[in-house]
Amino acid sequence: MLAASIGLGACATAPPQPNNAPPLGDNYADFLIGRVASLHGDYAAAAEHFQAALARSPQDEDLLERALGAALAAGDADRARQIARLAPANTLSVYAELVRSVDAISAGHWRDAQSELAAAHGGAAEQLMAAMLAVWANAGEGRISAVSDDLAPLLGVPPYSGLLYAQQAMAYDFAGRNPEALSAYAAAADGGLWLAPAILRRADLMARTGAHDQAEALLGEPVYAANPELAAAGARLRAGASAALTPITPAKGAAVGLYGLATIYAQQSDFANALAALTLSLMLDPGLDEAKLAFADAQTRLGNNDAAVRALHSLADTSDYASSAHIMEAWTLVGQNRGDAAVALVQQAAAAGDGRAARALGDIYRALHRDDQAEAQFSALIALNPDDWRLYFARGAVRVKLHRVEAGEADLQHALAISPDQPEVLNYLGYSWVDRGVRLPEALAMIERALALRPDSGPIADSLGWAYFRMRDYRRAVEALEHAVELDPGDGTLNAHLGDAYWRAGRRLQARYQWRHALAQAPDDAGALQAKIDHGLGPETATRGRRQ
């Protein structure tokens, strides 16, 4: 993978030089600056410096690949095309082949795309991108049997199987092979696919083949109806129109496939390949707004806020995702300590009737510790939506922070009365009781239920461990808290709690080690942790957690 190749190149060695190359000089400086920028996720700077070095050594294919990868990760399609044109036909640069195949598919030049993709040999991430593009180079030429043959070895491979079944389904759909398409869409759903464009295409095909009621029911499922694009598609179906606004084309199908791969890469923290896949996706379908949001999210996670905002501003005000873009931009402003600007942005959207922005406003008030304003906002929303458990949960959490504990717990219990199996609510209320040392058996049962519903949650496993801790069952506390830290090793609070449990269990050296580890994660309670390291824990009744 590109990210792996960049990460492994952390030692300061010069790039290989072809025969008759100019002296290193500026080339070496640009190479080093580009590599450091890549390591820090500043792909725009990396692309500029790698390209400058490449201009002096145009035969250096390592520089070519680095420059292309960085340009794509920066979202600079024009620069990527410019660099790809410099690559020879038999290049070793997989990204050059991918860029050229994307342009060939967009132009309907299926054989050219197939030729480029046949020569593409890279890491696993790039090979999957090439396989996704090959699906649509073959489908465009009508070679649907080749699509099935290419995908068959990959269909059972997690976490890609749902996405690959969806690609197979969309290719069958494009070819008019409706029964096979419906079967593949069902297999994609069984594989855990959650990709709005594929869900939309499945509903559209259902409606076109006479299953209109089933299509409406699919888009009406709560998890799908919460997506603005699918909500709009459902409204169109109910009005007697088509769910999809445009037919499937090879370019659009390939764009969805690359977008799906990017979401998986991002989940694996492979941001270089995720961003590259998203740029290739948008080169194929500039109107794929989900890819723009995903690109902005990845850039935000890398700290590239300006790049994220540029991507968000590329969405039209008429987009189904315009509200999502405004909210994401507001959170970017919060991350830049520009809280007033964030509030102003979502207030403007909320005043224009954007219900999602109105909810986001309450969450942003909470993040800014404006708890009185958050409570007022959630109360106003509850008056309009009295059956929404999420609003009671949010207001209950705010009221607990405001020390209005009884009112907060009443809200949390009301949220559970509306929707009993919400692990976040069960955990929050149970932890609140545990932290205050009240209703411990009931709290323990509630947290155990939450963990059964969400077994991979570090914070919920931590709540379970802390419940045992407060009940002075230190053996079970250590077991649960060790599991919590395994699930979420970067959480300072979880590490600190494990240190507390070690201390009470008599494992003093491990306790101090765990507290030092928590202290290295720069928590808000650094002073309290240092006191524990220096003096240990006081009497058992003095220990409290801090996670509300």
C-alpha positions, 0 to 999 in steps of 0.5 A, a space after each residue: 500500500 502507498 501508506 505502508 511504502 511511505 511509512 517504511 521509508 522513514 530513514 533519510 536515504 536518497 531516492 535511487 538515481 537513474 544513469 546520467 541523472 543530475 546531481 542530488 542537490 535540490 532533488 534530494 531536498 524536495 524528496 525529503 520535504 515531500 516525504 516528511 509532508 506525506 508522513 504528516 498527511 500534508 499531501 498537497 505539499 508532498 505532491 508539490 515537492 515530489 513533482 519538483 524532484 520528478 521534473 529534474 529526474 523524469 525517469 525516476 519511477 519511485 518519484 513518479 509513484 510518490 508524486 502521483 499518490 500524493 497528488 491524488 491524496 491531496 485531491 488534485 486531479 489536474 496535477 495527477 493527470 499531468 504527472 500520469 501523462 509523463 509516465 511511459 506506457 510500460 510504467 511501474 507506477 500503478 497510480 499512473 495506470 489507475 489515473 489513465 484507466 479512469 479517464 479511459 472509462 470516462 471517455 468510453 474507451 473500454 479496451 484502453 482501460 482494460 489495457 491499462 488495468 492489465 499492466 497495473 501491479 501494486 499493493 493490495 489497496 491499489 490492486 483492489 482499486 484496479 479490480 473495481 475499475 476492471 469490473 466497469 471496463 468489462 461491463 462497458 464493453 458488454 463482457 458481463 461474464 468477465 465481470 463475474 469471473 473477476 469478482 468471484 475469487 473476492 466475493 467472500 473476503 471480508 470486509 469487502 464482500 458486501 461492496 463487491 456483491 454490490 458492484 456485481 449487482 450494479 453491473 448486472 443492473 447496467 446490463 439489464 440482467 435484472 434477476 441476477 442483479 436483484 440476487 446480487 443486491 440481496 447478497 450485498 445486503 446480507 454481507 452488511 453493505 451500508 452504501 447509500 448509492 447501492 441501496 438507492 440502486 437496489 430500490 430503483 430496480 425493485 420498483 422498475 421490476 414491479 416490487 414498488 411496495 418493497 422498494 418503498 419499505 426498503 427506503 423507509 427502514 429507519 437506518 436508511 430513511 435517516 440518510 438524506 439521499 435515501 430519504 429523498 429517493 423514498 419521497 420520489 417513489 411515494 410520489 410515483 417517480 423513479 428512485 434514481 435520478 439518472 441511470 447507471 453508467 460504467 463511470 458512475 458504477 466505478 465511482 461508487 466502487 472506489 468510494 466504497 473501498 475508500 470508506 473501508 481504507 479510512 476505517 483501517 486508517 489508511 488515509 493515503 489510499 482512502 483519499 486517492 480512491 476518493 479522488 479517482 471516484 470524483 474524477 469518474 463522477 464529479 457529482 458523487 457528493 458522498 465521496 466529497 463528504 468522505 474526502 472532507 472527513 478524512 482530511 479533517 482527521 489528518 488535520 487538513 482543515 482547509 482542504 476539508 472545507 474546500 471539499 465541503 464548499 464544492 457541494 451545491 446548495 441543492 445537494 441532498 447532502 448540503 446540510 451534512 456539509 454545513 454541519 461538518 464544516 461547523 464541527 471543523 470550526 469547533 476543532 479550530 477553536 472557532 466556536 462562535 463561527 460554528 454556532 453562527 453557521 448552524 444557526 443560519 441553517 437551522 433558521 432556514 428550516 434545516 432540522 438536522 442543523 437544529 439538532 447539531 446546534 444542540 450538540 455543538 453547544 454541548 461540545 463548547 460547554 454551553 450547557 444551558 444553551 444546549 438544554 434549551 435547544 434540546 427542550 425546544 426540539 423535544 417539543 417538536 419531536 416528542 417521540 425521539 429518544 435521541 433528544 431525551 438522551 442528549 438533554 439528559 446528558 446535559 442535565 446531568 452535567 448541569 447537576 440536575 441529576 434527577 431531571 437528567 436521569 428521568 430523561 435517560 429513562 424516558 429515552 429507554 422507555 421509547 427505545 429500550 435497546 439503545 446501548 449508548 443510553 443504557 451505558 450512560 445511565 448505568 455509568 452515571 449510577 456507578 460513578 455516584 455509587 447508587 443502585 449498583 446491582 441495577 446499574 451493573 445489569 444495565 451495563 451488561 445489557 449494553 455490552 451484549 448489544 455492543 460487544 466491541 465498545 471499549 467505553 462500555 467494557 470500561 463501565 462494566 469494569 468500573 461497576 465491579 470496581 465500585 462494588 469492590 470486586 477487584 478481580 472482575 474489575 481488572 478482567 473487564 478493564 483489561 478488555 476495555 483497554 484492549 478494545 480502545 488502547 488510546 483512551 486515557 480514562 480507560 487506562 487510568 481506570 485499569 491502573 486504579 483496579 490494579 492498585 486495589 488488587 495489590 498490583 502496585 507496579 502495574 498500577 503506576 505503569 498504567 497511570 503513567 501510560 494514561 498520563 502520556 495521553 495528555 488527559 484533562 486530569 493530569 494533576 490527579 494522575 501524577 498524584 496517584 503515581 506519587 502517592 497511590 490511591 487513598 481510602 477506597 471511598 475516595 475513588 471516583 471516575 471522570 467520564 461524564 
